Amino acid sequence: MSSPFYKDYDSAIDQYEAAAAIEPKNVDCHLKLAHLYEMRREFDQVIKIYKKILKHDPENFAALMKIGLVYIRNNMRDKGL
């Protein structure tokens, strides 16, 4: 995106994507990355990240709660787990 509003998010996302590639099992890194995408309103990407976390840790409370909130806030209740 070319908007200055997204400039810092772009940089942060790039850094967290790189960190996630180095440490793919680092849940905190993925949670922060999902939060950044949520700030940019890229909800498909947010859901993808939370599903990835839940694939490896199905009882991860933070990911369960946050994916549920994304579904509720975006009128996607039918997609709930």
Backbone atoms as SQL, in Angstrom:
CREATE TABLE atoms (id INTEGER PRIMARY KEY, chain TEXT, resi INTEGER, resn TEXT, atom TEXT, x REAL, y REAL, z REAL);
INSERT INTO atoms VALUES
  (1, 'A', 1, 'MET', 'N', 0.837, -1.175, 0.000),
  (2, 'A', 1, 'MET', 'CA', 0.000, 0.000, 0.000),
  (3, 'A', 1, 'MET', 'C', 0.885, 1.242, 0.000),
  (4, 'A', 2, 'SER', 'N', 0.411, 2.242, -0.666),
  (5, 'A', 2, 'SER', 'CA', 1.219, 3.456, -0.763),
  (6, 'A', 2, 'SER', 'C', 0.866, 4.499, 0.285),
  (7, 'A', 3, 'SER', 'N', -0.192, 4.296, 1.015),
  (8, 'A', 3, 'SER', 'CA', -0.612, 5.262, 2.020),
  (9, 'A', 3, 'SER', 'C', 0.411, 5.348, 3.151),
  (10, 'A', 4, 'PRO', 'N', 0.729, 6.565, 3.623),
  (11, 'A', 4, 'PRO', 'CA', 1.677, 6.697, 4.742),
  (12, 'A', 4, 'PRO', 'C', 1.163, 6.033, 6.006),
  (13, 'A', 5, 'PHE', 'N', -0.162, 5.900, 6.131),
  (14, 'A', 5, 'PHE', 'CA', -0.749, 5.252, 7.298),
  (15, 'A', 5, 'PHE', 'C', -0.250, 3.814, 7.431),
  (16, 'A', 6, 'TYR', 'N', -0.021, 3.144, 6.304),
  (17, 'A', 6, 'TYR', 'CA', 0.380, 1.748, 6.320),
  (18, 'A', 6, 'TYR', 'C', 1.898, 1.555, 6.337),
  (19, 'A', 7, 'LYS', 'N', 2.651, 2.619, 6.221),
  (20, 'A', 7, 'LYS', 'CA', 4.096, 2.489, 6.085),
  (21, 'A', 7, 'LYS', 'C', 4.721, 1.737, 7.253),
  (22, 'A', 8, 'ASP', 'N', 4.414, 2.114, 8.476),
  (23, 'A', 8, 'ASP', 'CA', 4.987, 1.432, 9.632),
  (24, 'A', 8, 'ASP', 'C', 4.502, 0.009, 9.739),
  (25, 'A', 9, 'TYR', 'N', 3.245, -0.238, 9.395),
  (26, 'A', 9, 'TYR', 'CA', 2.725, -1.603, 9.422),
  (27, 'A', 9, 'TYR', 'C', 3.459, -2.471, 8.410),
  (28, 'A', 10, 'ASP', 'N', 3.723, -1.926, 7.235),
  (29, 'A', 10, 'ASP', 'CA', 4.443, -2.682, 6.213),
  (30, 'A', 10, 'ASP', 'C', 5.806, -3.124, 6.722),
  (31, 'A', 11, 'SER', 'N', 6.523, -2.220, 7.329),
  (32, 'A', 11, 'SER', 'CA', 7.849, -2.527, 7.852),
  (33, 'A', 11, 'SER', 'C', 7.761, -3.572, 8.969),
  (34, 'A', 12, 'ALA', 'N', 6.835, -3.387, 9.872),
  (35, 'A', 12, 'ALA', 'CA', 6.677, -4.327, 10.989),
  (36, 'A', 12, 'ALA', 'C', 6.270, -5.707, 10.472),
  (37, 'A', 13, 'ILE', 'N', 5.366, -5.730, 9.511),
  (38, 'A', 13, 'ILE', 'CA', 4.937, -7.013, 8.939),
  (39, 'A', 13, 'ILE', 'C', 6.117, -7.715, 8.277),
  (40, 'A', 14, 'ASP', 'N', 6.913, -6.981, 7.531),
  (41, 'A', 14, 'ASP', 'CA', 8.099, -7.572, 6.900),
  (42, 'A', 14, 'ASP', 'C', 9.024, -8.192, 7.940),
  (43, 'A', 15, 'GLN', 'N', 9.222, -7.482, 9.043),
  (44, 'A', 15, 'GLN', 'CA', 10.116, -7.980, 10.090),
  (45, 'A', 15, 'GLN', 'C', 9.545, -9.215, 10.783),
  (46, 'A', 16, 'TYR', 'N', 8.246, -9.192, 11.075),
  (47, 'A', 16, 'TYR', 'CA', 7.639, -10.355, 11.728),
  (48, 'A', 16, 'TYR', 'C', 7.534, -11.546, 10.781),
  (49, 'A', 17, 'GLU', 'N', 7.316, -11.303, 9.488),
  (50, 'A', 17, 'GLU', 'CA', 7.311, -12.390, 8.504),
  (51, 'A', 17, 'GLU', 'C', 8.691, -13.057, 8.472),
  (52, 'A', 18, 'ALA', 'N', 9.745, -12.243, 8.488),
  (53, 'A', 18, 'ALA', 'CA', 11.105, -12.784, 8.503),
  (54, 'A', 18, 'ALA', 'C', 11.362, -13.587, 9.779),
  (55, 'A', 19, 'ALA', 'N', 10.923, -13.047, 10.903),
  (56, 'A', 19, 'ALA', 'CA', 11.099, -13.754, 12.174),
  (57, 'A', 19, 'ALA', 'C', 10.321, -15.065, 12.189),
  (58, 'A', 20, 'ALA', 'N', 9.117, -15.050, 11.652),
  (59, 'A', 20, 'ALA', 'CA', 8.292, -16.269, 11.603),
  (60, 'A', 20, 'ALA', 'C', 8.934, -17.325, 10.710),
  (61, 'A', 21, 'ALA', 'N', 9.617, -16.900, 9.662),
  (62, 'A', 21, 'ALA', 'CA', 10.306, -17.844, 8.784),
  (63, 'A', 21, 'ALA', 'C', 11.486, -18.498, 9.506),
  (64, 'A', 22, 'ILE', 'N', 12.140, -17.725, 10.366),
  (65, 'A', 22, 'ILE', 'CA', 13.285, -18.251, 11.119),
  (66, 'A', 22, 'ILE', 'C', 12.813, -19.157, 12.257),
  (67, 'A', 23, 'GLU', 'N', 11.730, -18.737, 12.928),
  (68, 'A', 23, 'GLU', 'CA', 11.187, -19.496, 14.058),
  (69, 'A', 23, 'GLU', 'C', 9.707, -19.790, 13.819),
  (70, 'A', 24, 'PRO', 'N', 9.393, -20.746, 12.948),
  (71, 'A', 24, 'PRO', 'CA', 8.002, -20.994, 12.583),
  (72, 'A', 24, 'PRO', 'C', 7.100, -21.473, 13.729),
  (73, 'A', 25, 'LYS', 'N', 7.691, -21.965, 14.807),
  (74, 'A', 25, 'LYS', 'CA', 6.886, -22.431, 15.948),
  (75, 'A', 25, 'LYS', 'C', 6.732, -21.378, 17.038),
  (76, 'A', 26, 'ASN', 'N', 7.205, -20.167, 16.786),
  (77, 'A', 26, 'ASN', 'CA', 7.115, -19.088, 17.766),
  (78, 'A', 26, 'ASN', 'C', 5.705, -18.483, 17.714),
  (79, 'A', 27, 'VAL', 'N', 4.863, -18.912, 18.623),
  (80, 'A', 27, 'VAL', 'CA', 3.465, -18.496, 18.638),
  (81, 'A', 27, 'VAL', 'C', 3.331, -16.995, 18.859),
  (82, 'A', 28, 'ASP', 'N', 4.133, -16.432, 19.743),
  (83, 'A', 28, 'ASP', 'CA', 4.051, -14.990, 20.005),
  (84, 'A', 28, 'ASP', 'C', 4.311, -14.180, 18.739),
  (85, 'A', 29, 'CYS', 'N', 5.243, -14.618, 17.963),
  (86, 'A', 29, 'CYS', 'CA', 5.559, -13.932, 16.707),
  (87, 'A', 29, 'CYS', 'C', 4.345, -13.962, 15.772),
  (88, 'A', 30, 'HIS', 'N', 3.700, -15.105, 15.671),
  (89, 'A', 30, 'HIS', 'CA', 2.530, -15.230, 14.801),
  (90, 'A', 30, 'HIS', 'C', 1.344, -14.420, 15.329),
  (91, 'A', 31, 'LEU', 'N', 1.175, -14.389, 16.643),
  (92, 'A', 31, 'LEU', 'CA', 0.095, -13.587, 17.213),
  (93, 'A', 31, 'LEU', 'C', 0.300, -12.101, 16.921),
  (94, 'A', 32, 'LYS', 'N', 1.526, -11.637, 17.046),
  (95, 'A', 32, 'LYS', 'CA', 1.810, -10.231, 16.750),
  (96, 'A', 32, 'LYS', 'C', 1.636, -9.930, 15.269),
  (97, 'A', 33, 'LEU', 'N', 2.018, -10.871, 14.431),
  (98, 'A', 33, 'LEU', 'CA', 1.845, -10.709, 12.992),
  (99, 'A', 33, 'LEU', 'C', 0.357, -10.631, 12.645),
  (100, 'A', 34, 'ALA', 'N', -0.441, -11.482, 13.244),
  (101, 'A', 34, 'ALA', 'CA', -1.891, -11.441, 13.020),
  (102, 'A', 34, 'ALA', 'C', -2.467, -10.101, 13.458),
  (103, 'A', 35, 'HIS', 'N', -1.995, -9.600, 14.587),
  (104, 'A', 35, 'HIS', 'CA', -2.468, -8.301, 15.076),
  (105, 'A', 35, 'HIS', 'C', -2.146, -7.188, 14.072),
  (106, 'A', 36, 'LEU', 'N', -0.956, -7.225, 13.508),
  (107, 'A', 36, 'LEU', 'CA', -0.584, -6.207, 12.517),
  (108, 'A', 36, 'LEU', 'C', -1.485, -6.272, 11.291),
  (109, 'A', 37, 'TYR', 'N', -1.749, -7.487, 10.827),
  (110, 'A', 37, 'TYR', 'CA', -2.659, -7.626, 9.687),
  (111, 'A', 37, 'TYR', 'C', -4.071, -7.166, 10.056),
  (112, 'A', 38, 'GLU', 'N', -4.466, -7.410, 11.288),
  (113, 'A', 38, 'GLU', 'CA', -5.792, -6.954, 11.716),
  (114, 'A', 38, 'GLU', 'C', -5.854, -5.427, 11.716),
  (115, 'A', 39, 'MET', 'N', -4.786, -4.779, 12.116),
  (116, 'A', 39, 'MET', 'CA', -4.754, -3.316, 12.097),
  (117, 'A', 39, 'MET', 'C', -4.893, -2.790, 10.671),
  (118, 'A', 40, 'ARG', 'N', -4.451, -3.565, 9.712),
  (119, 'A', 40, 'ARG', 'CA', -4.582, -3.179, 8.306),
  (120, 'A', 40, 'ARG', 'C', -5.885, -3.687, 7.692),
  (121, 'A', 41, 'ARG', 'N', -6.687, -4.347, 8.527),
  (122, 'A', 41, 'ARG', 'CA', -7.995, -4.857, 8.107),
  (123, 'A', 41, 'ARG', 'C', -7.875, -5.921, 7.013),
  (124, 'A', 42, 'GLU', 'N', -6.803, -6.694, 7.060),
  (125, 'A', 42, 'GLU', 'CA', -6.595, -7.808, 6.132),
  (126, 'A', 42, 'GLU', 'C', -7.019, -9.101, 6.837),
  (127, 'A', 43, 'PHE', 'N', -8.339, -9.256, 6.971),
  (128, 'A', 43, 'PHE', 'CA', -8.886, -10.305, 7.816),
  (129, 'A', 43, 'PHE', 'C', -8.664, -11.715, 7.274),
  (130, 'A', 44, 'ASP', 'N', -8.586, -11.880, 5.968),
  (131, 'A', 44, 'ASP', 'CA', -8.284, -13.204, 5.428),
  (132, 'A', 44, 'ASP', 'C', -6.903, -13.666, 5.893),
  (133, 'A', 45, 'GLN', 'N', -5.955, -12.752, 5.910),
  (134, 'A', 45, 'GLN', 'CA', -4.602, -13.070, 6.361),
  (135, 'A', 45, 'GLN', 'C', -4.597, -13.350, 7.869),
  (136, 'A', 46, 'VAL', 'N', -5.368, -12.577, 8.612),
  (137, 'A', 46, 'VAL', 'CA', -5.465, -12.759, 10.067),
  (138, 'A', 46, 'VAL', 'C', -5.978, -14.166, 10.369),
  (139, 'A', 47, 'ILE', 'N', -7.051, -14.545, 9.718),
  (140, 'A', 47, 'ILE', 'CA', -7.653, -15.865, 9.941),
  (141, 'A', 47, 'ILE', 'C', -6.675, -16.968, 9.563),
  (142, 'A', 48, 'LYS', 'N', -5.986, -16.794, 8.471),
  (143, 'A', 48, 'LYS', 'CA', -4.998, -17.775, 8.020),
  (144, 'A', 48, 'LYS', 'C', -3.923, -18.003, 9.093),
  (145, 'A', 49, 'ILE', 'N', -3.454, -16.925, 9.692),
  (146, 'A', 49, 'ILE', 'CA', -2.414, -17.037, 10.723),
  (147, 'A', 49, 'ILE', 'C', -2.959, -17.736, 11.963),
  (148, 'A', 50, 'TYR', 'N', -4.158, -17.344, 12.407),
  (149, 'A', 50, 'TYR', 'CA', -4.731, -17.994, 13.592),
  (150, 'A', 50, 'TYR', 'C', -4.975, -19.476, 13.338),
  (151, 'A', 51, 'LYS', 'N', -5.419, -19.831, 12.149),
  (152, 'A', 51, 'LYS', 'CA', -5.624, -21.250, 11.827),
  (153, 'A', 51, 'LYS', 'C', -4.297, -22.006, 11.841),
  (154, 'A', 52, 'LYS', 'N', -3.246, -21.360, 11.397),
  (155, 'A', 52, 'LYS', 'CA', -1.927, -21.988, 11.415),
  (156, 'A', 52, 'LYS', 'C', -1.488, -22.264, 12.855),
  (157, 'A', 53, 'ILE', 'N', -1.711, -21.294, 13.730),
  (158, 'A', 53, 'ILE', 'CA', -1.383, -21.491, 15.148),
  (159, 'A', 53, 'ILE', 'C', -2.193, -22.656, 15.713),
  (160, 'A', 54, 'LEU', 'N', -3.491, -22.666, 15.414),
  (161, 'A', 54, 'LEU', 'CA', -4.373, -23.687, 15.969),
  (162, 'A', 54, 'LEU', 'C', -4.106, -25.075, 15.395),
  (163, 'A', 55, 'LYS', 'N', -3.555, -25.136, 14.213),
  (164, 'A', 55, 'LYS', 'CA', -3.195, -26.435, 13.633),
  (165, 'A', 55, 'LYS', 'C', -2.125, -27.107, 14.491),
  (166, 'A', 56, 'HIS', 'N', -1.183, -26.320, 14.993),
  (167, 'A', 56, 'HIS', 'CA', -0.089, -26.851, 15.803),
  (168, 'A', 56, 'HIS', 'C', -0.414, -26.878, 17.294),
  (169, 'A', 57, 'ASP', 'N', -1.343, -26.034, 17.707),
  (170, 'A', 57, 'ASP', 'CA', -1.718, -25.948, 19.125),
  (171, 'A', 57, 'ASP', 'C', -3.219, -25.684, 19.219),
  (172, 'A', 58, 'PRO', 'N', -4.041, -26.736, 19.049),
  (173, 'A', 58, 'PRO', 'CA', -5.496, -26.560, 18.963),
  (174, 'A', 58, 'PRO', 'C', -6.149, -25.932, 20.194),
  (175, 'A', 59, 'GLU', 'N', -5.456, -25.905, 21.310),
  (176, 'A', 59, 'GLU', 'CA', -6.033, -25.347, 22.527),
  (177, 'A', 59, 'GLU', 'C', -5.438, -23.987, 22.882),
  (178, 'A', 60, 'ASN', 'N', -4.771, -23.358, 21.941),
  (179, 'A', 60, 'ASN', 'CA', -4.172, -22.057, 22.208),
  (180, 'A', 60, 'ASN', 'C', -5.283, -21.037, 22.451),
  (181, 'A', 61, 'PHE', 'N', -5.404, -20.614, 23.701),
  (182, 'A', 61, 'PHE', 'CA', -6.512, -19.748, 24.096),
  (183, 'A', 61, 'PHE', 'C', -6.509, -18.428, 23.337),
  (184, 'A', 62, 'ALA', 'N', -5.351, -17.811, 23.202),
  (185, 'A', 62, 'ALA', 'CA', -5.273, -16.504, 22.526),
  (186, 'A', 62, 'ALA', 'C', -5.749, -16.610, 21.085),
  (187, 'A', 63, 'ALA', 'N', -5.284, -17.621, 20.372),
  (188, 'A', 63, 'ALA', 'CA', -5.686, -17.781, 18.969),
  (189, 'A', 63, 'ALA', 'C', -7.169, -18.113, 18.851),
  (190, 'A', 64, 'LEU', 'N', -7.681, -18.968, 19.737),
  (191, 'A', 64, 'LEU', 'CA', -9.108, -19.308, 19.718),
  (192, 'A', 64, 'LEU', 'C', -9.970, -18.069, 19.962),
  (193, 'A', 65, 'MET', 'N', -9.601, -17.306, 20.972),
  (194, 'A', 65, 'MET', 'CA', -10.368, -16.116, 21.308),
  (195, 'A', 65, 'MET', 'C', -10.316, -15.088, 20.173),
  (196, 'A', 66, 'LYS', 'N', -9.130, -14.866, 19.647),
  (197, 'A', 66, 'LYS', 'CA', -8.968, -13.818, 18.642),
  (198, 'A', 66, 'LYS', 'C', -9.603, -14.193, 17.308),
  (199, 'A', 67, 'ILE', 'N', -9.523, -15.460, 16.905),
  (200, 'A', 67, 'ILE', 'CA', -10.167, -15.836, 15.650),
  (201, 'A', 67, 'ILE', 'C', -11.686, -15.720, 15.803),
  (202, 'A', 68, 'GLY', 'N', -12.185, -16.054, 16.984),
  (203, 'A', 68, 'GLY', 'CA', -13.618, -15.885, 17.245),
  (204, 'A', 68, 'GLY', 'C', -14.040, -14.432, 17.152),
  (205, 'A', 69, 'LEU', 'N', -13.243, -13.549, 17.704),
  (206, 'A', 69, 'LEU', 'CA', -13.551, -12.111, 17.636),
  (207, 'A', 69, 'LEU', 'C', -13.529, -11.603, 16.195),
  (208, 'A', 70, 'VAL', 'N', -12.576, -12.085, 15.410),
  (209, 'A', 70, 'VAL', 'CA', -12.513, -11.671, 13.999),
  (210, 'A', 70, 'VAL', 'C', -13.777, -12.125, 13.281),
  (211, 'A', 71, 'TYR', 'N', -14.190, -13.365, 13.532),
  (212, 'A', 71, 'TYR', 'CA', -15.416, -13.870, 12.910),
  (213, 'A', 71, 'TYR', 'C', -16.632, -13.030, 13.326),
  (214, 'A', 72, 'ILE', 'N', -16.751, -12.738, 14.605),
  (215, 'A', 72, 'ILE', 'CA', -17.898, -11.969, 15.104),
  (216, 'A', 72, 'ILE', 'C', -17.900, -10.554, 14.520),
  (217, 'A', 73, 'ARG', 'N', -16.761, -9.889, 14.572),
  (218, 'A', 73, 'ARG', 'CA', -16.670, -8.495, 14.108),
  (219, 'A', 73, 'ARG', 'C', -16.902, -8.352, 12.604),
  (220, 'A', 74, 'ASN', 'N', -16.706, -9.433, 11.878),
  (221, 'A', 74, 'ASN', 'CA', -16.837, -9.374, 10.427),
  (222, 'A', 74, 'ASN', 'C', -18.051, -10.148, 9.921),
  (223, 'A', 75, 'ASN', 'N', -19.018, -10.354, 10.830),
  (224, 'A', 75, 'ASN', 'CA', -20.258, -11.038, 10.460),
  (225, 'A', 75, 'ASN', 'C', -20.007, -12.388, 9.808),
  (226, 'A', 76, 'MET', 'N', -19.076, -13.141, 10.362),
  (227, 'A', 76, 'MET', 'CA', -18.723, -14.443, 9.830),
  (228, 'A', 76, 'MET', 'C', -18.984, -15.518, 10.883),
  (229, 'A', 77, 'ARG', 'N', -20.045, -15.355, 11.628),
  (230, 'A', 77, 'ARG', 'CA', -20.335, -16.261, 12.736),
  (231, 'A', 77, 'ARG', 'C', -20.457, -17.714, 12.294),
  (232, 'A', 78, 'ASP', 'N', -20.892, -17.936, 11.072),
  (233, 'A', 78, 'ASP', 'CA', -21.059, -19.289, 10.556),
  (234, 'A', 78, 'ASP', 'C', -19.720, -20.013, 10.375),
  (235, 'A', 79, 'LYS', 'N', -18.618, -19.279, 10.405),
  (236, 'A', 79, 'LYS', 'CA', -17.301, -19.881, 10.232),
  (237, 'A', 79, 'LYS', 'C', -16.652, -20.248, 11.557),
  (238, 'A', 80, 'GLY', 'N', -17.333, -19.972, 12.657),
  (239, 'A', 80, 'GLY', 'CA', -16.770, -20.256, 13.975),
  (240, 'A', 80, 'GLY', 'C', -16.376, -21.711, 14.115),
  (241, 'A', 81, 'LEU', 'N', -15.429, -21.938, 15.008),
  (242, 'A', 81, 'LEU', 'CA', -14.892, -23.285, 15.183),
  (243, 'A', 81, 'LEU', 'C', -15.854, -24.199, 15.844);
